[in-house]
Amino acid sequence: MNHNQLEYYIHDNRSAFRLKLAGSLGGAGVKSVHDAWRTALSTLRGRPVIADISLVTAFDTEGHELLMLWHEAGVHIVGPSPLSNKLPMGIVKDADSGSARRRSWRQHMTEFLTRCFVRVSICAANDDRATDILASAGTRP
């Protein structure tokens, strides 16, 4: 592997779409891996995208911007990489932390219902109308 050139490997399976990057994340390599990721977006069907940067040796401005874009798009960036400290705190996750694992529909539903219940409870504490809605549903705040 040439440390001045980006190489990436795509692992596409049922549980996740994984990009393993090695070398320097810069120049034409950034465009190439960005294009591969954009192409993959149409086939994900809810699977998480995981970008493993543990073998990245350097990144330029475009490489940094790509990592930030991925983070904002929900890509799980895992490492560790010697360069992780050059990224904002919390961007790179430990590959074994479980944060990049796919959540089941039950987990999604539980989180959704919990958020809804908390919102209704807050409304109920501050608004008599919300209490009336809860009472008609047979629940109490």
N, C-alpha and C positions, 0 to 999 in steps of 0.2 A: 504494500500500500504506500502510495506517495502521500506524505503528510501535507503537501501543499494543494492537493486535489481532493475534492469531496467524492466519496463513494457511499452509496446507500443501498440497503437491501430491504426489499419489501416482503413481509410475511403476512399474507392475507389468509386468515382462517375464520372459522365460524364465530369465535368469541371476540376477536379484535382485528383491527388493521394496524400492523406495526411497521414503523420505519426505523431501521437501525442505521444511524449515520456514523461515518468514520472519516477522519481527515479534517480539512479546513472547510468550514461552512462559509463560503464566500464566492464572489464572481459568478461564473456561469453555473456552478453547482447549485447555487440558491435557486435560480430560475428552474433548473431541471427538477429538483426535489419539490419545489412549489407546484410545478405543473403536474407531477406524479400525484401529489396530495389532492389537488383540485380534481383530477380525473377520478380518483378513488371516491370522492365525496358522493358521486352518483350511485355507488354500489354498496354503501355502508349498511343501509337498512337498520339503523339504530346501534350498530356496533361502535365501540369507542375506537378512537385513533390514538395510538401510543407512539411517541417519538423518543427513541433511546439515543441520547447524546453522549453516552459514557465514553465513546471513542473519538469525540470531536476534539481536535487539537487547537483550533482557533476559529474565530468568526469575525467577519467585517460588519460594517453598518447594515448592509442588506441581510446578512445572516442574523444579526440581532433583531432586525425588524421582522424577519420571518418567524423567529421564535416567539416574539411578542404577538404577532398575528395568530399563530397557532394557539398560544395560551388563551387569547381572547375568544377564539373559536371553539374552545373546549378540548383541544388536543392535550392529552396527558404527556407532559415532557418529563422523562425519567432520566436518571443518571446513576451515580454521581459522575461529574466531570470536573477536571481541574478548573474549568472555565465557569462552573456554576456560580461562583461568587461574583462574577461579572454581570449576572442577571439579577433583576429585582427579587427580593426575598419571596419565597413561596412559589416561584415559577417552576422550579425543578423539584420533582417528587422522588422519593426513594422507590425504586422499582418493586421492593417487597412490602411497601406500606399498605397495599390493598386499595389505594386511592384510584388506581387505574383500572381496577376490575369492573366488569360490567355489572350494573345493578339489575336485579330482577324487576319484573313489573310489580311485584308485591312491595318491594322497597320503594319504588317510585310512587305507588299509590299510598303507602303509609306516610311518606314525606308530604305528599300533596294534601292528604286529609289532615295531617298534623298542622300544616300551615293554615289551612282553612279554619280549623277549630281554634287556633290561636287568634286569628283575625276576628272571628265571630265572638270569642271570649272578650277580646279587648273592646269591641264595639258594645257588647252587652254590659260591660262595666261602665261605659260612658254614655250609653244611649238606651232609654226606655223602650224605643221601638225595636231594637235588637233583642231585648229581653222578651218582648211580645212574640217575635218571630221564633225564638227558641222555645217559648212556652207552647206555641201552637205545634211545634215539631215534637213535643213531649220530652224536651231536654231542659236542663237548667245550667246556667253559666257557672 
